[in-house]
Amino acid sequence: MPGTVEDVDAPSASDVLRRCRELVRPALVDAVGRLHPWTGEMAAYALGWSDTAGTPEPGGSEGKGVRQALALLGAEAVGADVACAVPGAVAVELVHTFSLLHDDVMDADALRRRRPAVWKAYGTGPAVLAGDALLARAVTGLAGTPGDHAAAAVRRLCDALNDLVAGQAEDLRFEHRPWDGPGAVGPEEYRSMAEGKTGALLGCALALGAVLGGAPEPTVAALDRGGRHLGLAFQAVDDILGIWGDPATTGKPVHADLHRGKKTHPVLAALAGGSRAARELGTLLASSRPTDGAAAERVASLVEEAGGRAATRGEARRHLDAARDALRATPLTRTAARELDVLFAGLADRVM
Protein backbone atom coordinates (compact mmCIF):
# COMPACT_ATOMS: atom_id res chain seq x y z
CA MET A 1 0.00 0.00 0.00
CA PRO A 2 1.57 3.36 -0.93
CA GLY A 3 2.31 5.44 2.11
CA THR A 4 2.90 4.18 5.63
CA VAL A 5 2.16 5.31 9.14
CA GLU A 6 5.76 6.52 9.34
CA ASP A 7 5.21 9.25 6.71
CA VAL A 8 6.08 12.57 8.33
CA ASP A 9 3.10 14.35 6.75
CA ALA A 10 0.61 11.54 7.41
CA PRO A 11 -2.48 12.55 9.39
CA SER A 12 -3.32 10.76 12.61
CA ALA A 13 -6.18 8.27 12.83
CA SER A 14 -8.16 10.81 14.88
CA ASP A 15 -7.58 13.42 12.15
CA VAL A 16 -8.96 11.04 9.50
CA LEU A 17 -12.00 10.16 11.60
CA ARG A 18 -12.72 13.80 12.44
CA ARG A 19 -12.55 14.88 8.79
CA CYS A 20 -14.93 12.13 7.74
CA ARG A 21 -17.39 12.79 10.56
CA GLU A 22 -17.56 16.45 9.55
CA LEU A 23 -18.28 15.52 5.93
CA VAL A 24 -21.03 13.04 6.84
CA ARG A 25 -22.65 14.86 9.78
CA PRO A 26 -25.10 17.10 7.81
CA ALA A 27 -26.51 14.13 5.86
CA LEU A 28 -26.67 11.99 9.01
CA VAL A 29 -28.59 14.74 10.85
CA ASP A 30 -30.97 14.97 7.91
CA ALA A 31 -31.55 11.19 7.91
CA VAL A 32 -32.33 11.11 11.64
CA GLY A 33 -34.59 14.12 11.18
CA ARG A 34 -36.74 12.09 8.77
CA LEU A 35 -37.63 9.57 11.50
CA HIS A 36 -40.76 9.72 13.64
CA PRO A 37 -40.08 12.34 16.36
CA TRP A 38 -39.92 9.72 19.13
CA THR A 39 -37.64 7.27 17.36
CA GLY A 40 -35.64 10.25 16.12
CA GLU A 41 -35.19 11.42 19.73
CA MET A 42 -33.92 7.98 20.74
CA ALA A 43 -31.62 7.88 17.73
CA ALA A 44 -30.18 11.29 18.61
CA TYR A 45 -29.61 10.05 22.17
CA ALA A 46 -27.92 6.89 20.88
CA LEU A 47 -25.68 8.96 18.62
CA GLY A 48 -24.62 11.14 21.55
CA TRP A 49 -26.24 14.30 20.21
CA SER A 50 -28.80 14.90 22.97
CA ASP A 51 -30.01 13.76 26.37
CA THR A 52 -33.26 11.93 27.13
CA ALA A 53 -35.15 15.23 27.19
CA GLY A 54 -34.03 15.94 23.62
CA THR A 55 -31.71 18.73 24.79
CA PRO A 56 -28.52 19.02 22.71
CA GLU A 57 -25.56 17.54 24.56
CA PRO A 58 -22.34 18.96 23.07
CA GLY A 59 -20.19 16.78 25.33
CA GLY A 60 -21.94 13.51 24.41
CA SER A 61 -19.88 10.76 22.81
CA GLU A 62 -21.02 9.94 19.29
CA GLY A 63 -18.47 7.19 18.79
CA LYS A 64 -15.46 7.09 16.51
CA GLY A 65 -17.36 6.96 13.22
CA VAL A 66 -15.12 4.22 11.82
CA ARG A 67 -17.67 2.81 9.38
CA GLN A 68 -18.64 6.12 7.87
CA ALA A 69 -14.96 6.97 7.47
CA LEU A 70 -14.31 3.69 5.67
CA ALA A 71 -17.13 4.40 3.23
CA LEU A 72 -15.68 7.80 2.31
CA LEU A 73 -12.14 6.46 2.07
CA GLY A 74 -13.37 3.60 -0.12
CA ALA A 75 -14.62 6.14 -2.67
CA GLU A 76 -11.48 8.27 -2.45
CA ALA A 77 -9.33 5.15 -2.81
CA VAL A 78 -10.81 4.43 -6.24
CA GLY A 79 -10.46 8.04 -7.38
CA ALA A 80 -14.11 9.04 -6.96
CA ASP A 81 -15.48 12.28 -5.50
CA VAL A 82 -16.06 11.69 -1.80
CA ALA A 83 -19.56 13.20 -2.06
CA CYS A 84 -20.80 10.14 -3.95
CA ALA A 85 -20.13 7.95 -0.89
CA VAL A 86 -21.96 10.07 1.70
CA PRO A 87 -25.25 8.08 1.32
CA GLY A 88 -23.27 4.88 1.93
CA ALA A 89 -21.54 6.43 4.93
CA VAL A 90 -24.89 7.45 6.41
CA ALA A 91 -26.34 3.99 5.77
CA VAL A 92 -23.54 2.09 7.51
CA GLU A 93 -23.55 4.48 10.46
CA LEU A 94 -27.30 4.02 10.90
CA VAL A 95 -26.97 0.24 10.61
CA HIS A 96 -24.15 0.25 13.16
CA THR A 97 -26.26 2.28 15.59
CA PHE A 98 -29.23 -0.03 15.03
CA SER A 99 -27.03 -3.02 15.82
CA LEU A 100 -25.78 -1.43 19.04
CA LEU A 101 -29.32 -0.70 20.25
CA HIS A 102 -30.40 -4.29 19.67
CA ASP A 103 -27.11 -5.74 20.93
CA ASP A 104 -27.45 -3.91 24.25
CA VAL A 105 -30.95 -5.34 24.67
CA MET A 106 -29.82 -8.88 23.88
CA ASP A 107 -26.76 -8.66 26.14
CA ALA A 108 -28.58 -6.72 28.89
CA ASP A 109 -25.75 -4.16 28.80
CA ALA A 110 -26.90 -1.21 30.89
CA LEU A 111 -24.22 1.22 29.71
CA ARG A 112 -23.14 2.45 26.31
CA ARG A 113 -20.44 5.13 26.00
CA ARG A 114 -20.61 5.90 29.71
CA ARG A 115 -24.36 6.63 29.63
CA PRO A 116 -27.42 4.44 30.17
CA ALA A 117 -28.07 2.35 27.07
CA VAL A 118 -31.17 3.32 25.10
CA TRP A 119 -33.17 0.41 26.53
CA LYS A 120 -32.34 1.52 30.06
CA ALA A 121 -33.18 5.15 29.29
CA TYR A 122 -36.38 4.57 27.29
CA GLY A 123 -37.40 0.94 27.80
CA THR A 124 -36.78 -2.28 25.91
CA GLY A 125 -39.67 -2.00 23.45
CA PRO A 126 -38.85 1.58 22.46
CA ALA A 127 -35.17 0.71 22.00
CA VAL A 128 -36.04 -2.17 19.67
CA LEU A 129 -38.39 0.11 17.74
CA ALA A 130 -35.72 2.81 17.42
CA GLY A 131 -33.30 0.23 16.05
CA ASP A 132 -35.89 -0.92 13.52
CA ALA A 133 -36.44 2.69 12.45
CA LEU A 134 -32.71 3.23 11.93
CA LEU A 135 -32.42 0.09 9.83
CA ALA A 136 -35.38 1.08 7.64
CA ARG A 137 -33.99 4.59 7.16
CA ALA A 138 -30.57 3.21 6.25
CA VAL A 139 -31.94 1.00 3.47
CA THR A 140 -34.41 3.62 2.24
CA GLY A 141 -31.78 6.33 2.09
CA LEU A 142 -29.28 4.17 0.25
CA ALA A 143 -31.93 3.00 -2.23
CA GLY A 144 -32.62 6.64 -3.08
CA THR A 145 -29.01 7.40 -3.96
CA PRO A 146 -28.77 9.26 -7.31
CA GLY A 147 -26.93 7.58 -10.15
CA ASP A 148 -26.56 4.07 -11.49
CA HIS A 149 -25.11 2.30 -8.45
CA ALA A 150 -27.92 2.39 -5.88
CA ALA A 151 -29.18 -1.13 -6.54
CA ALA A 152 -25.70 -2.66 -6.25
CA ALA A 153 -25.11 -0.69 -3.05
CA VAL A 154 -28.36 -1.88 -1.46
CA ARG A 155 -27.59 -5.49 -2.37
CA ARG A 156 -24.18 -5.23 -0.74
CA LEU A 157 -25.64 -3.67 2.39
CA CYS A 158 -28.31 -6.37 2.63
CA ASP A 159 -25.72 -9.12 2.21
CA ALA A 160 -23.72 -7.58 5.07
CA LEU A 161 -26.86 -7.37 7.20
CA ASN A 162 -27.52 -11.07 6.68
CA ASP A 163 -23.95 -11.83 7.76
CA LEU A 164 -24.27 -9.53 10.77
CA VAL A 165 -27.46 -11.25 11.94
CA ALA A 166 -25.90 -14.69 11.47
CA GLY A 167 -22.84 -13.63 13.46
CA GLN A 168 -24.95 -12.24 16.27
CA ALA A 169 -27.04 -15.41 16.33
CA GLU A 170 -23.91 -17.52 16.74
CA ASP A 171 -22.57 -15.21 19.45
CA LEU A 172 -25.77 -15.68 21.46
CA ARG A 173 -25.79 -19.46 20.90
CA PHE A 174 -22.15 -19.73 22.00
CA GLU A 175 -23.16 -18.56 25.50
CA HIS A 176 -25.11 -21.79 25.99
CA ARG A 177 -22.38 -24.12 24.75
CA PRO A 178 -19.87 -25.78 27.09
CA TRP A 179 -16.34 -24.51 27.58
CA ASP A 180 -14.80 -27.88 26.73
CA GLY A 181 -15.68 -31.24 25.25
CA PRO A 182 -17.41 -32.11 21.96
CA GLY A 183 -19.78 -29.11 22.10
CA ALA A 184 -17.08 -26.52 22.78
CA VAL A 185 -16.65 -23.54 20.45
CA GLY A 186 -13.71 -24.07 18.10
CA PRO A 187 -11.34 -21.39 16.71
CA GLU A 188 -12.83 -21.43 13.21
CA GLU A 189 -16.37 -21.17 14.56
CA TYR A 190 -15.31 -18.19 16.61
CA ARG A 191 -13.66 -16.47 13.62
CA SER A 192 -16.73 -17.09 11.47
CA MET A 193 -18.93 -15.53 14.16
CA ALA A 194 -16.63 -12.51 14.56
CA GLU A 195 -16.41 -11.95 10.81
CA GLY A 196 -20.19 -11.85 10.58
CA LYS A 197 -20.83 -9.84 13.72
CA THR A 198 -18.09 -7.25 13.23
CA GLY A 199 -16.21 -7.80 9.97
CA ALA A 200 -19.17 -7.83 7.59
CA LEU A 201 -20.22 -4.23 8.19
CA LEU A 202 -16.65 -2.91 8.14
CA GLY A 203 -16.04 -4.72 4.85
CA CYS A 204 -19.34 -3.45 3.52
CA ALA A 205 -18.51 0.13 4.51
CA LEU A 206 -15.21 0.13 2.63
CA ALA A 207 -16.73 -1.64 -0.37
CA LEU A 208 -19.79 0.64 -0.50
CA GLY A 209 -17.63 3.67 -1.16
CA ALA A 210 -16.04 1.86 -4.08
CA VAL A 211 -19.42 0.66 -5.40
CA LEU A 212 -20.86 4.17 -5.30
CA GLY A 213 -17.67 5.43 -6.93
CA GLY A 214 -18.16 3.06 -9.87
CA ALA A 215 -15.17 0.81 -9.18
CA PRO A 216 -14.86 -2.61 -10.88
CA GLU A 217 -15.94 -5.69 -8.95
CA PRO A 218 -12.40 -7.04 -8.26
CA THR A 219 -11.52 -3.75 -6.54
CA VAL A 220 -14.78 -3.76 -4.59
CA ALA A 221 -14.18 -7.37 -3.49
CA ALA A 222 -10.61 -6.58 -2.37
CA LEU A 223 -11.80 -3.65 -0.27
CA ASP A 224 -14.54 -5.78 1.26
CA ARG A 225 -11.98 -8.47 2.11
CA GLY A 226 -9.65 -5.89 3.67
CA GLY A 227 -12.48 -4.46 5.74
CA ARG A 228 -13.50 -7.90 6.97
CA HIS A 229 -9.96 -8.61 8.16
CA LEU A 230 -9.97 -5.22 9.85
CA GLY A 231 -13.20 -6.27 11.57
CA LEU A 232 -11.57 -9.44 12.90
CA ALA A 233 -8.67 -7.39 14.25
CA PHE A 234 -11.15 -4.90 15.72
CA GLN A 235 -13.13 -7.70 17.41
CA ALA A 236 -9.96 -9.20 18.87
CA VAL A 237 -9.11 -5.81 20.38
CA ASP A 238 -12.67 -5.46 21.69
CA ASP A 239 -12.38 -8.90 23.29
CA ILE A 240 -9.29 -7.74 25.17
CA LEU A 241 -11.03 -4.54 26.27
CA GLY A 242 -14.07 -6.58 27.34
CA ILE A 243 -11.93 -8.24 30.03
CA TRP A 244 -9.15 -5.77 30.85
CA GLY A 245 -10.46 -2.48 29.47
CA ASP A 246 -10.68 0.67 31.56
CA PRO A 247 -14.38 1.48 32.14
CA ALA A 248 -13.55 5.17 31.64
CA THR A 249 -12.52 4.26 28.08
CA THR A 250 -14.92 1.44 27.23
CA GLY A 251 -17.97 2.90 28.96
CA LYS A 252 -18.75 -0.56 30.39
CA PRO A 253 -17.98 -2.26 33.72
CA VAL A 254 -14.65 -4.03 34.14
CA HIS A 255 -14.74 -7.75 33.28
CA ALA A 256 -18.06 -7.20 31.47
CA ASP A 257 -17.59 -10.16 29.11
CA LEU A 258 -16.61 -12.49 31.94
CA HIS A 259 -19.77 -11.66 33.88
CA ARG A 260 -21.81 -12.68 30.84
CA GLY A 261 -19.84 -15.87 30.25
CA LYS A 262 -19.18 -14.82 26.67
CA LYS A 263 -17.01 -17.03 24.49
CA THR A 264 -14.33 -14.52 23.53
CA HIS A 265 -10.97 -15.05 21.87
CA PRO A 266 -8.77 -14.54 24.96
CA VAL A 267 -10.66 -17.14 26.99
CA LEU A 268 -10.90 -19.69 24.15
CA ALA A 269 -7.20 -19.25 23.34
CA ALA A 270 -6.25 -19.64 27.00
CA LEU A 271 -8.27 -22.85 27.37
CA ALA A 272 -6.58 -24.33 24.30
CA GLY A 273 -3.12 -23.97 25.83
CA GLY A 274 -3.23 -27.01 28.10
CA SER A 275 -1.16 -25.38 30.86
CA ARG A 276 -1.83 -25.58 34.58
CA ALA A 277 -3.45 -22.16 34.40
CA ALA A 278 -5.61 -23.36 31.51
CA ARG A 279 -6.78 -26.37 33.50
CA GLU A 280 -7.63 -24.26 36.54
CA LEU A 281 -9.43 -21.82 34.25
CA GLY A 282 -11.48 -24.62 32.74
CA THR A 283 -12.48 -25.85 36.19
CA LEU A 284 -13.58 -22.38 37.28
CA LEU A 285 -15.58 -21.74 34.13
CA ALA A 286 -17.30 -25.13 34.34
CA SER A 287 -18.43 -24.49 37.91
CA SER A 288 -21.82 -23.02 38.69
CA ARG A 289 -20.30 -20.10 40.60
CA PRO A 290 -21.07 -16.66 39.13
CA THR A 291 -18.07 -15.03 37.47
CA ASP A 292 -18.06 -11.74 39.33
CA GLY A 293 -16.00 -9.92 41.94
CA ALA A 294 -13.02 -11.95 43.10
CA ALA A 295 -13.96 -14.85 40.80
CA ALA A 296 -13.81 -12.57 37.75
CA GLU A 297 -10.43 -11.23 38.89
CA ARG A 298 -9.11 -14.79 39.16
CA VAL A 299 -10.49 -15.78 35.76
CA ALA A 300 -8.94 -12.72 34.13
CA SER A 301 -5.61 -13.50 35.79
CA LEU A 302 -5.69 -17.12 34.63
CA VAL A 303 -6.62 -16.13 31.06
CA GLU A 304 -3.57 -13.88 30.96
CA GLU A 305 -1.29 -16.47 32.61
CA ALA A 306 -2.44 -19.12 30.13
CA GLY A 307 -1.53 -16.85 27.20
CA GLY A 308 -5.01 -15.75 26.14
CA ARG A 309 -4.26 -12.05 26.12
CA ALA A 310 -1.02 -12.43 24.17
CA ALA A 311 -2.66 -14.82 21.69
CA THR A 312 -5.45 -12.33 21.05
CA ARG A 313 -2.98 -9.53 20.45
CA GLY A 314 -1.33 -11.83 17.91
CA GLU A 315 -4.70 -12.52 16.30
CA ALA A 316 -5.33 -8.80 15.95
CA ARG A 317 -1.92 -8.24 14.37
CA ARG A 318 -2.39 -11.09 11.89
CA HIS A 319 -5.72 -9.78 10.69
CA LEU A 320 -4.43 -6.22 10.56
CA ASP A 321 -1.57 -7.43 8.34
CA ALA A 322 -4.05 -9.35 6.17
CA ALA A 323 -6.21 -6.23 5.83
CA ARG A 324 -3.19 -4.21 4.72
CA ASP A 325 -2.13 -6.94 2.30
CA ALA A 326 -5.57 -6.92 0.67
CA LEU A 327 -5.28 -3.20 0.04
CA ARG A 328 -1.64 -3.31 -1.08
CA ALA A 329 -2.62 -5.79 -3.79
CA THR A 330 -5.22 -3.36 -5.15
CA PRO A 331 -4.55 -0.19 -7.19
CA LEU A 332 -5.71 2.66 -4.95
CA THR A 333 -5.02 6.38 -4.85
CA ARG A 334 -1.96 7.22 -2.77
CA THR A 335 -3.58 9.64 -0.34
CA ALA A 336 -6.57 7.43 0.53
CA ALA A 337 -4.34 4.35 0.81
CA ARG A 338 -2.12 6.18 3.27
CA GLU A 339 -5.11 7.34 5.34
CA LEU A 340 -6.51 3.81 5.41
CA ASP A 341 -3.15 2.51 6.62
CA VAL A 342 -3.06 5.11 9.38
CA LEU A 343 -6.66 4.36 10.36
CA PHE A 344 -6.10 0.60 10.44
CA ALA A 345 -3.05 0.98 12.66
CA GLY A 346 -4.80 3.43 14.97
CA LEU A 347 -7.71 1.07 15.58
CA ALA A 348 -5.45 -1.85 16.49
CA ASP A 349 -3.14 0.30 18.62
CA ARG A 350 -5.80 0.71 21.31
CA VAL A 351 -4.25 -2.21 23.22
CA MET A 352 -1.04 -3.02 21.35
Secondary structure as GFF3:
##gff-version 3
##sequence-region A 1 352
A	DSSP	alpha_helix	13	33	.	.	.	ID=ss1
A	DSSP	alpha_helix	37	46	.	.	.	ID=ss2
A	DSSP	alpha_helix	66	77	.	.	.	ID=ss3
A	DSSP	three_ten_helix	82	85	.	.	.	ID=ss4
A	DSSP	alpha_helix	86	107	.	.	.	ID=ss5
A	DSSP	beta_strand	111	112	.	.	.	ID=ss6
A	DSSP	beta_strand	115	116	.	.	.	ID=ss7
A	DSSP	alpha_helix	118	122	.	.	.	ID=ss8
A	DSSP	alpha_helix	124	143	.	.	.	ID=ss9
A	DSSP	alpha_helix	150	174	.	.	.	ID=ss10
A	DSSP	alpha_helix	187	194	.	.	.	ID=ss11
A	DSSP	pi_helix	195	199	.	.	.	ID=ss12
A	DSSP	alpha_helix	200	212	.	.	.	ID=ss13
A	DSSP	alpha_helix	217	244	.	.	.	ID=ss14
A	DSSP	alpha_helix	247	250	.	.	.	ID=ss15
A	DSSP	alpha_helix	256	260	.	.	.	ID=ss16
A	DSSP	alpha_helix	265	271	.	.	.	ID=ss17
A	DSSP	alpha_helix	276	286	.	.	.	ID=ss18
A	DSSP	alpha_helix	294	305	.	.	.	ID=ss19
A	DSSP	alpha_helix	308	328	.	.	.	ID=ss20
A	DSSP	alpha_helix	334	348	.	.	.	ID=ss21
###
